[in-house]
């Protein structure tokens, strides 16, 4: 079972992403404080990390740099999920991220991309329905 570390300072959103990932067959762990992200990644060795950029203490761009600079975590794919993702991407700050999602996120599209990254398989069709956003 693939492991996903969810890093977001919003516990509600982190838990929602984790629950959706678990429902799709992944093992998850959440971290709500950016200084804990690198330590948890080192200890738990996830197969993939989702990372928010706007967090207190240490922003996600610095967390991404830490992860990429250490040989023990440099090979872990990082998927950025953030309100400021587009701006950071345009500034060239996310070149080491494997995928970038802007909040609010489409959870089924997120799972689709995470599955692609973790399995290396290409799916025929990307999902278009998200029960968390499309039913209200």
CNS distance restraints for C-alpha pairs under 8 A (distance, minus, plus):
assign (resid   1 and name CA) (resid  25 and name CA) 7.17 0.50 0.50
assign (resid   1 and name CA) (resid  26 and name CA) 6.00 0.50 0.50
assign (resid   1 and name CA) (resid  27 and name CA) 6.49 0.50 0.50
assign (resid   2 and name CA) (resid  26 and name CA) 5.39 0.50 0.50
assign (resid   2 and name CA) (resid  27 and name CA) 6.11 0.50 0.50
assign (resid   2 and name CA) (resid  46 and name CA) 7.48 0.50 0.50
assign (resid   2 and name CA) (resid  47 and name CA) 5.90 0.50 0.50
assign (resid   2 and name CA) (resid 118 and name CA) 7.32 0.50 0.50
assign (resid   3 and name CA) (resid  26 and name CA) 5.90 0.50 0.50
assign (resid   3 and name CA) (resid  27 and name CA) 4.71 0.50 0.50
assign (resid   3 and name CA) (resid  28 and name CA) 5.60 0.50 0.50
assign (resid   3 and name CA) (resid  29 and name CA) 7.88 0.50 0.50
assign (resid   3 and name CA) (resid  46 and name CA) 4.76 0.50 0.50
assign (resid   3 and name CA) (resid  47 and name CA) 5.11 0.50 0.50
assign (resid   3 and name CA) (resid  48 and name CA) 6.58 0.50 0.50
assign (resid   4 and name CA) (resid  21 and name CA) 7.93 0.50 0.50
assign (resid   4 and name CA) (resid  26 and name CA) 6.80 0.50 0.50
assign (resid   4 and name CA) (resid  27 and name CA) 6.21 0.50 0.50
assign (resid   4 and name CA) (resid  28 and name CA) 4.81 0.50 0.50
assign (resid   4 and name CA) (resid  29 and name CA) 6.60 0.50 0.50
assign (resid   4 and name CA) (resid  46 and name CA) 5.48 0.50 0.50
assign (resid   4 and name CA) (resid  47 and name CA) 6.01 0.50 0.50
assign (resid   4 and name CA) (resid  48 and name CA) 4.95 0.50 0.50
assign (resid   4 and name CA) (resid  49 and name CA) 5.54 0.50 0.50
assign (resid   4 and name CA) (resid  50 and name CA) 7.32 0.50 0.50
assign (resid   5 and name CA) (resid  28 and name CA) 5.73 0.50 0.50
assign (resid   5 and name CA) (resid  29 and name CA) 5.04 0.50 0.50
assign (resid   5 and name CA) (resid  30 and name CA) 5.83 0.50 0.50
assign (resid   5 and name CA) (resid  31 and name CA) 7.45 0.50 0.50
assign (resid   5 and name CA) (resid  41 and name CA) 7.33 0.50 0.50
assign (resid   5 and name CA) (resid  46 and name CA) 6.01 0.50 0.50
assign (resid   5 and name CA) (resid  48 and name CA) 6.41 0.50 0.50
assign (resid   5 and name CA) (resid  49 and name CA) 4.67 0.50 0.50
assign (resid   5 and name CA) (resid  50 and name CA) 6.27 0.50 0.50
assign (resid   6 and name CA) (resid  14 and name CA) 6.12 0.50 0.50
assign (resid   6 and name CA) (resid  17 and name CA) 7.39 0.50 0.50
assign (resid   6 and name CA) (resid  18 and name CA) 6.64 0.50 0.50
assign (resid   6 and name CA) (resid  28 and name CA) 7.11 0.50 0.50
assign (resid   6 and name CA) (resid  29 and name CA) 6.19 0.50 0.50
assign (resid   6 and name CA) (resid  30 and name CA) 4.67 0.50 0.50
assign (resid   6 and name CA) (resid  31 and name CA) 6.22 0.50 0.50
assign (resid   6 and name CA) (resid  49 and name CA) 5.92 0.50 0.50
assign (resid   6 and name CA) (resid  50 and name CA) 4.90 0.50 0.50
assign (resid   6 and name CA) (resid  51 and name CA) 6.45 0.50 0.50
assign (resid   7 and name CA) (resid  14 and name CA) 6.82 0.50 0.50
assign (resid   7 and name CA) (resid  30 and name CA) 5.92 0.50 0.50
assign (resid   7 and name CA) (resid  31 and name CA) 4.87 0.50 0.50
assign (resid   7 and name CA) (resid  32 and name CA) 5.93 0.50 0.50
assign (resid   7 and name CA) (resid  33 and name CA) 7.59 0.50 0.50
assign (resid   7 and name CA) (resid  34 and name CA) 7.13 0.50 0.50
assign (resid   7 and name CA) (resid  37 and name CA) 6.55 0.50 0.50
assign (resid   7 and name CA) (resid  49 and name CA) 7.28 0.50 0.50
assign (resid   7 and name CA) (resid  50 and name CA) 5.90 0.50 0.50
assign (resid   7 and name CA) (resid  51 and name CA) 4.85 0.50 0.50
assign (resid   7 and name CA) (resid  52 and name CA) 6.17 0.50 0.50
assign (resid   8 and name CA) (resid  13 and name CA) 7.36 0.50 0.50
assign (resid   8 and name CA) (resid  14 and name CA) 5.59 0.50 0.50
assign (resid   8 and name CA) (resid  30 and name CA) 7.72 0.50 0.50
assign (resid   8 and name CA) (resid  31 and name CA) 6.50 0.50 0.50
assign (resid   8 and name CA) (resid  32 and name CA) 5.13 0.50 0.50
assign (resid   8 and name CA) (resid  33 and name CA) 7.30 0.50 0.50
assign (resid   8 and name CA) (resid  34 and name CA) 7.66 0.50 0.50
assign (resid   8 and name CA) (resid  51 and name CA) 6.29 0.50 0.50
assign (resid   8 and name CA) (resid  52 and name CA) 5.10 0.50 0.50
assign (resid   8 and name CA) (resid  55 and name CA) 7.32 0.50 0.50
assign (resid   9 and name CA) (resid  14 and name CA) 7.59 0.50 0.50
assign (resid   9 and name CA) (resid  31 and name CA) 7.54 0.50 0.50
assign (resid   9 and name CA) (resid  32 and name CA) 4.25 0.50 0.50
assign (resid   9 and name CA) (resid  33 and name CA) 5.84 0.50 0.50
assign (resid   9 and name CA) (resid  34 and name CA) 7.40 0.50 0.50
assign (resid   9 and name CA) (resid  52 and name CA) 7.58 0.50 0.50
assign (resid   9 and name CA) (resid  55 and name CA) 5.86 0.50 0.50
assign (resid   9 and name CA) (resid  56 and name CA) 7.75 0.50 0.50
assign (resid  10 and name CA) (resid  14 and name CA) 6.12 0.50 0.50
assign (resid  10 and name CA) (resid  32 and name CA) 6.61 0.50 0.50
assign (resid  11 and name CA) (resid  15 and name CA) 5.94 0.50 0.50
assign (resid  11 and name CA) (resid  32 and name CA) 6.14 0.50 0.50
assign (resid  12 and name CA) (resid  16 and name CA) 6.15 0.50 0.50
assign (resid  13 and name CA) (resid  17 and name CA) 6.16 0.50 0.50
assign (resid  14 and name CA) (resid  18 and name CA) 6.09 0.50 0.50
assign (resid  14 and name CA) (resid  30 and name CA) 6.32 0.50 0.50
assign (resid  14 and name CA) (resid  31 and name CA) 7.82 0.50 0.50
assign (resid  14 and name CA) (resid  32 and name CA) 7.56 0.50 0.50
assign (resid  15 and name CA) (resid  19 and name CA) 5.96 0.50 0.50
assign (resid  15 and name CA) (resid  30 and name CA) 7.04 0.50 0.50
assign (resid  16 and name CA) (resid  20 and name CA) 6.17 0.50 0.50
assign (resid  17 and name CA) (resid  21 and name CA) 6.14 0.50 0.50
assign (resid  17 and name CA) (resid 107 and name CA) 7.39 0.50 0.50
assign (resid  18 and name CA) (resid  22 and name CA) 6.06 0.50 0.50
assign (resid  18 and name CA) (resid  28 and name CA) 5.79 0.50 0.50
assign (resid  18 and name CA) (resid  29 and name CA) 7.14 0.50 0.50
assign (resid  18 and name CA) (resid  30 and name CA) 7.04 0.50 0.50
assign (resid  19 and name CA) (resid  23 and name CA) 6.09 0.50 0.50
assign (resid  20 and name CA) (resid  24 and name CA) 6.43 0.50 0.50
assign (resid  20 and name CA) (resid 107 and name CA) 7.41 0.50 0.50
assign (resid  20 and name CA) (resid 111 and name CA) 7.91 0.50 0.50
assign (resid  21 and name CA) (resid  25 and name CA) 6.57 0.50 0.50
assign (resid  21 and name CA) (resid  26 and name CA) 5.46 0.50 0.50
assign (resid  21 and name CA) (resid  27 and name CA) 7.45 0.50 0.50
assign (resid  21 and name CA) (resid  28 and name CA) 7.16 0.50 0.50
assign (resid  21 and name CA) (resid 111 and name CA) 6.72 0.50 0.50
assign (resid  22 and name CA) (resid  26 and name CA) 4.72 0.50 0.50
assign (resid  22 and name CA) (resid  27 and name CA) 5.76 0.50 0.50
assign (resid  22 and name CA) (resid  28 and name CA) 6.55 0.50 0.50
assign (resid  24 and name CA) (resid 111 and name CA) 7.49 0.50 0.50
assign (resid  31 and name CA) (resid  36 and name CA) 6.67 0.50 0.50
assign (resid  31 and name CA) (resid  37 and name CA) 6.21 0.50 0.50
assign (resid  31 and name CA) (resid  40 and name CA) 7.90 0.50 0.50
assign (resid  32 and name CA) (resid  36 and name CA) 7.84 0.50 0.50
assign (resid  33 and name CA) (resid  37 and name CA) 6.90 0.50 0.50
assign (resid  33 and name CA) (resid  55 and name CA) 7.60 0.50 0.50
assign (resid  33 and name CA) (resid  56 and name CA) 7.66 0.50 0.50
assign (resid  34 and name CA) (resid  38 and name CA) 7.79 0.50 0.50
assign (resid  34 and name CA) (resid  55 and name CA) 6.61 0.50 0.50
assign (resid  34 and name CA) (resid  56 and name CA) 7.29 0.50 0.50
assign (resid  34 and name CA) (resid  57 and name CA) 6.88 0.50 0.50
assign (resid  34 and name CA) (resid  58 and name CA) 5.67 0.50 0.50
assign (resid  34 and name CA) (resid  59 and name CA) 6.94 0.50 0.50
assign (resid  34 and name CA) (resid  60 and name CA) 7.17 0.50 0.50
assign (resid  34 and name CA) (resid  63 and name CA) 7.03 0.50 0.50
assign (resid  35 and name CA) (resid  39 and name CA) 7.59 0.50 0.50
assign (resid  35 and name CA) (resid  57 and name CA) 7.16 0.50 0.50
assign (resid  35 and name CA) (resid  58 and name CA) 6.32 0.50 0.50
assign (resid  35 and name CA) (resid  63 and name CA) 7.91 0.50 0.50
assign (resid  36 and name CA) (resid  40 and name CA) 5.98 0.50 0.50
assign (resid  37 and name CA) (resid  41 and name CA) 6.09 0.50 0.50
assign (resid  37 and name CA) (resid  63 and name CA) 7.21 0.50 0.50
assign (resid  38 and name CA) (resid  42 and name CA) 6.17 0.50 0.50
assign (resid  38 and name CA) (resid  63 and name CA) 6.80 0.50 0.50
assign (resid  38 and name CA) (resid  66 and name CA) 7.06 0.50 0.50
assign (resid  38 and name CA) (resid  67 and name CA) 6.45 0.50 0.50
assign (resid  39 and name CA) (resid  43 and name CA) 6.23 0.50 0.50
assign (resid  40 and name CA) (resid  44 and name CA) 5.69 0.50 0.50
assign (resid  40 and name CA) (resid  45 and name CA) 7.69 0.50 0.50
assign (resid  41 and name CA) (resid  45 and name CA) 5.16 0.50 0.50
assign (resid  41 and name CA) (resid  46 and name CA) 6.28 0.50 0.50
assign (resid  41 and name CA) (resid  73 and name CA) 6.97 0.50 0.50
assign (resid  42 and name CA) (resid  72 and name CA) 6.80 0.50 0.50
assign (resid  42 and name CA) (resid  73 and name CA) 6.59 0.50 0.50
assign (resid  45 and name CA) (resid  73 and name CA) 7.50 0.50 0.50
assign (resid  46 and name CA) (resid  76 and name CA) 7.21 0.50 0.50
assign (resid  47 and name CA) (resid  76 and name CA) 5.94 0.50 0.50
assign (resid  47 and name CA) (resid  77 and name CA) 7.19 0.50 0.50
assign (resid  47 and name CA) (resid 118 and name CA) 7.22 0.50 0.50
assign (resid  48 and name CA) (resid  76 and name CA) 5.53 0.50 0.50
assign (resid  48 and name CA) (resid  77 and name CA) 5.02 0.50 0.50
assign (resid  48 and name CA) (resid  78 and name CA) 5.97 0.50 0.50
assign (resid  48 and name CA) (resid  79 and name CA) 7.65 0.50 0.50
assign (resid  48 and name CA) (resid 118 and name CA) 7.41 0.50 0.50
assign (resid  49 and name CA) (resid  76 and name CA) 7.08 0.50 0.50
assign (resid  49 and name CA) (resid  77 and name CA) 6.35 0.50 0.50
assign (resid  49 and name CA) (resid  78 and name CA) 4.78 0.50 0.50
assign (resid  49 and name CA) (resid  79 and name CA) 6.15 0.50 0.50
assign (resid  50 and name CA) (resid  78 and name CA) 5.77 0.50 0.50
assign (resid  50 and name CA) (resid  79 and name CA) 4.68 0.50 0.50
assign (resid  50 and name CA) (resid  80 and name CA) 5.70 0.50 0.50
assign (resid  50 and name CA) (resid  81 and name CA) 6.61 0.50 0.50
assign (resid  51 and name CA) (resid  60 and name CA) 6.45 0.50 0.50
assign (resid  51 and name CA) (resid  78 and name CA) 6.85 0.50 0.50
assign (resid  51 and name CA) (resid  79 and name CA) 6.13 0.50 0.50
assign (resid  51 and name CA) (resid  80 and name CA) 4.77 0.50 0.50
assign (resid  51 and name CA) (resid  81 and name CA) 5.77 0.50 0.50
assign (resid  51 and name CA) (resid  82 and name CA) 7.73 0.50 0.50
assign (resid  52 and name CA) (resid  60 and name CA) 5.75 0.50 0.50
assign (resid  52 and name CA) (resid  80 and name CA) 5.91 0.50 0.50
assign (resid  52 and name CA) (resid  81 and name CA) 5.06 0.50 0.50
assign (resid  52 and name CA) (resid  82 and name CA) 5.04 0.50 0.50
assign (resid  53 and name CA) (resid  59 and name CA) 5.59 0.50 0.50
assign (resid  53 and name CA) (resid  60 and name CA) 3.81 0.50 0.50
assign (resid  53 and name CA) (resid  61 and name CA) 6.05 0.50 0.50
assign (resid  53 and name CA) (resid  80 and name CA) 7.19 0.50 0.50
assign (resid  53 and name CA) (resid  81 and name CA) 7.28 0.50 0.50
assign (resid  53 and name CA) (resid  82 and name CA) 5.65 0.50 0.50
assign (resid  53 and name CA) (resid  83 and name CA) 7.98 0.50 0.50
assign (resid  53 and name CA) (resid  84 and name CA) 7.16 0.50 0.50
assign (resid  53 and name CA) (resid  85 and name CA) 7.40 0.50 0.50
assign (resid  54 and name CA) (resid  59 and name CA) 5.63 0.50 0.50
assign (resid  54 and name CA) (resid  60 and name CA) 6.27 0.50 0.50
assign (resid  54 and name CA) (resid  82 and name CA) 7.03 0.50 0.50
assign (resid  54 and name CA) (resid  83 and name CA) 7.85 0.50 0.50
assign (resid  54 and name CA) (resid  84 and name CA) 7.47 0.50 0.50
assign (resid  55 and name CA) (resid  59 and name CA) 5.09 0.50 0.50
assign (resid  55 and name CA) (resid  60 and name CA) 6.64 0.50 0.50
assign (resid  58 and name CA) (resid  62 and name CA) 6.44 0.50 0.50
assign (resid  58 and name CA) (resid  63 and name CA) 6.94 0.50 0.50
assign (resid  59 and name CA) (resid  63 and name CA) 6.49 0.50 0.50
assign (resid  60 and name CA) (resid  64 and name CA) 6.01 0.50 0.50
assign (resid  61 and name CA) (resid  65 and name CA) 6.27 0.50 0.50
assign (resid  61 and name CA) (resid  93 and name CA) 7.06 0.50 0.50
assign (resid  61 and name CA) (resid  94 and name CA) 7.43 0.50 0.50
assign (resid  62 and name CA) (resid  66 and name CA) 6.20 0.50 0.50
assign (resid  63 and name CA) (resid  67 and name CA) 6.19 0.50 0.50
assign (resid  64 and name CA) (resid  68 and name CA) 6.13 0.50 0.50
assign (resid  64 and name CA) (resid  78 and name CA) 7.64 0.50 0.50
assign (resid  64 and name CA) (resid  96 and name CA) 7.80 0.50 0.50
assign (resid  64 and name CA) (resid  97 and name CA) 7.90 0.50 0.50
assign (resid  65 and name CA) (resid  69 and name CA) 6.00 0.50 0.50
assign (resid  66 and name CA) (resid  70 and name CA) 6.50 0.50 0.50
assign (resid  67 and name CA) (resid  73 and name CA) 5.27 0.50 0.50
assign (resid  67 and name CA) (resid  74 and name CA) 5.52 0.50 0.50
assign (resid  67 and name CA) (resid  76 and name CA) 8.00 0.50 0.50
assign (resid  68 and name CA) (resid  73 and name CA) 6.46 0.50 0.50
assign (resid  68 and name CA) (resid  74 and name CA) 4.14 0.50 0.50
assign (resid  68 and name CA) (resid  75 and name CA) 7.49 0.50 0.50
assign (resid  68 and name CA) (resid  96 and name CA) 7.59 0.50 0.50
assign (resid  69 and name CA) (resid  73 and name CA) 7.83 0.50 0.50
assign (resid  69 and name CA) (resid  74 and name CA) 6.18 0.50 0.50
assign (resid  70 and name CA) (resid  74 and name CA) 5.60 0.50 0.50
assign (resid  71 and name CA) (resid  75 and name CA) 7.40 0.50 0.50
assign (resid  77 and name CA) (resid  97 and name CA) 7.00 0.50 0.50
assign (resid  77 and name CA) (resid  98 and name CA) 5.91 0.50 0.50
assign (resid  77 and name CA) (resid 117 and name CA) 7.78 0.50 0.50
assign (resid  78 and name CA) (resid  96 and name CA) 7.72 0.50 0.50
assign (resid  78 and name CA) (resid  97 and name CA) 5.16 0.50 0.50
assign (resid  78 and name CA) (resid  98 and name CA) 5.66 0.50 0.50
assign (resid  78 and name CA) (resid  99 and name CA) 7.21 0.50 0.50
assign (resid  79 and name CA) (resid  97 and name CA) 5.74 0.50 0.50
assign (resid  79 and name CA) (resid  98 and name CA) 5.60 0.50 0.50
assign (resid  79 and name CA) (resid  99 and name CA) 4.82 0.50 0.50
assign (resid  79 and name CA) (resid 100 and name CA) 5.74 0.50 0.50
assign (resid  79 and name CA) (resid 101 and name CA) 7.56 0.50 0.50
assign (resid  80 and name CA) (resid  85 and name CA) 7.15 0.50 0.50
assign (resid  80 and name CA) (resid  97 and name CA) 6.55 0.50 0.50
assign (resid  80 and name CA) (resid  99 and name CA) 6.33 0.50 0.50
assign (resid  80 and name CA) (resid 100 and name CA) 4.71 0.50 0.50
assign (resid  80 and name CA) (resid 101 and name CA) 6.01 0.50 0.50
assign (resid  81 and name CA) (resid  85 and name CA) 6.87 0.50 0.50
assign (resid  81 and name CA) (resid 100 and name CA) 6.09 0.50 0.50
assign (resid  81 and name CA) (resid 101 and name CA) 4.71 0.50 0.50
assign (resid  81 and name CA) (resid 102 and name CA) 5.66 0.50 0.50
assign (resid  81 and name CA) (resid 103 and name CA) 6.41 0.50 0.50
assign (resid  81 and name CA) (resid 105 and name CA) 7.59 0.50 0.50
assign (resid  82 and name CA) (resid 101 and name CA) 6.56 0.50 0.50
assign (resid  82 and name CA) (resid 102 and name CA) 5.11 0.50 0.50
assign (resid  82 and name CA) (resid 103 and name CA) 5.31 0.50 0.50
assign (resid  83 and name CA) (resid 102 and name CA) 5.37 0.50 0.50
assign (resid  83 and name CA) (resid 103 and name CA) 4.81 0.50 0.50
assign (resid  83 and name CA) (resid 104 and name CA) 7.34 0.50 0.50
assign (resid  84 and name CA) (resid  88 and name CA) 6.32 0.50 0.50
assign (resid  84 and name CA) (resid 102 and name CA) 7.11 0.50 0.50
assign (resid  85 and name CA) (resid  89 and name CA) 5.98 0.50 0.50
assign (resid  85 and name CA) (resid 100 and name CA) 6.66 0.50 0.50
assign (resid  85 and name CA) (resid 101 and name CA) 6.79 0.50 0.50
assign (resid  85 and name CA) (resid 102 and name CA) 5.56 0.50 0.50
assign (resid  86 and name CA) (resid  90 and name CA) 6.13 0.50 0.50
assign (resid  86 and name CA) (resid 102 and name CA) 6.94 0.50 0.50
assign (resid  87 and name CA) (resid  91 and name CA) 6.27 0.50 0.50
assign (resid  88 and name CA) (resid  92 and name CA) 6.41 0.50 0.50
assign (resid  88 and name CA) (resid  93 and name CA) 5.35 0.50 0.50
assign (resid  88 and name CA) (resid  94 and name CA) 6.42 0.50 0.50
assign (resid  89 and name CA) (resid  93 and name CA) 5.78 0.50 0.50
assign (resid  89 and name CA) (resid  94 and name CA) 5.34 0.50 0.50
assign (resid  89 and name CA) (resid  95 and name CA) 7.42 0.50 0.50
assign (resid  99 and name CA) (resid 113 and name CA) 7.90 0.50 0.50
assign (resid 101 and name CA) (resid 105 and name CA) 6.55 0.50 0.50
assign (resid 101 and name CA) (resid 110 and name CA) 7.71 0.50 0.50
assign (resid 105 and name CA) (resid 110 and name CA) 7.39 0.50 0.50
assign (resid 106 and name CA) (resid 110 and name CA) 6.28 0.50 0.50
assign (resid 106 and name CA) (resid 130 and name CA) 6.13 0.50 0.50
assign (resid 106 and name CA) (resid 133 and name CA) 7.27 0.50 0.50
assign (resid 107 and name CA) (resid 111 and name CA) 6.21 0.50 0.50
assign (resid 107 and name CA) (resid 130 and name CA) 6.24 0.50 0.50
assign (resid 107 and name CA) (resid 132 and name CA) 7.61 0.50 0.50
assign (resid 108 and name CA) (resid 112 and name CA) 6.07 0.50 0.50
assign (resid 108 and name CA) (resid 127 and name CA) 6.27 0.50 0.50
assign (resid 108 and name CA) (resid 128 and name CA) 7.62 0.50 0.50
assign (resid 108 and name CA) (resid 129 and name CA) 7.03 0.50 0.50
assign (resid 108 and name CA) (resid 130 and name CA) 5.63 0.50 0.50
assign (resid 109 and name CA) (resid 113 and name CA) 6.25 0.50 0.50
assign (resid 109 and name CA) (resid 126 and name CA) 6.78 0.50 0.50
assign (resid 109 and name CA) (resid 127 and name CA) 5.97 0.50 0.50
assign (resid 109 and name CA) (resid 128 and name CA) 7.39 0.50 0.50
assign (resid 110 and name CA) (resid 114 and name CA) 6.10 0.50 0.50
assign (resid 111 and name CA) (resid 115 and name CA) 5.94 0.50 0.50
assign (resid 112 and name CA) (resid 116 and name CA) 6.33 0.50 0.50
assign (resid 112 and name CA) (resid 126 and name CA) 6.85 0.50 0.50
assign (resid 112 and name CA) (resid 127 and name CA) 7.29 0.50 0.50
assign (resid 113 and name CA) (resid 117 and name CA) 6.22 0.50 0.50
assign (resid 114 and name CA) (resid 118 and name CA) 6.10 0.50 0.50
assign (resid 115 and name CA) (resid 119 and name CA) 5.87 0.50 0.50
assign (resid 115 and name CA) (resid 120 and name CA) 7.76 0.50 0.50
assign (resid 115 and name CA) (resid 121 and name CA) 7.76 0.50 0.50
assign (resid 116 and name CA) (resid 120 and name CA) 5.19 0.50 0.50
assign (resid 116 and name CA) (resid 121 and name CA) 5.28 0.50 0.50
assign (resid 116 and name CA) (resid 122 and name CA) 6.02 0.50 0.50
assign (resid 116 and name CA) (resid 123 and name CA) 7.50 0.50 0.50
assign (resid 117 and name CA) (resid 121 and name CA) 7.71 0.50 0.50
assign (resid 129 and name CA) (resid 134 and name CA) 6.53 0.50 0.50
assign (resid 130 and name CA) (resid 134 and name CA) 5.49 0.50 0.50
assign (resid 130 and name CA) (resid 135 and name CA) 7.88 0.50 0.50
assign (resid 131 and name CA) (resid 135 and name CA) 5.69 0.50 0.50
assign (resid 132 and name CA) (resid 136 and name CA) 7.85 0.50 0.50
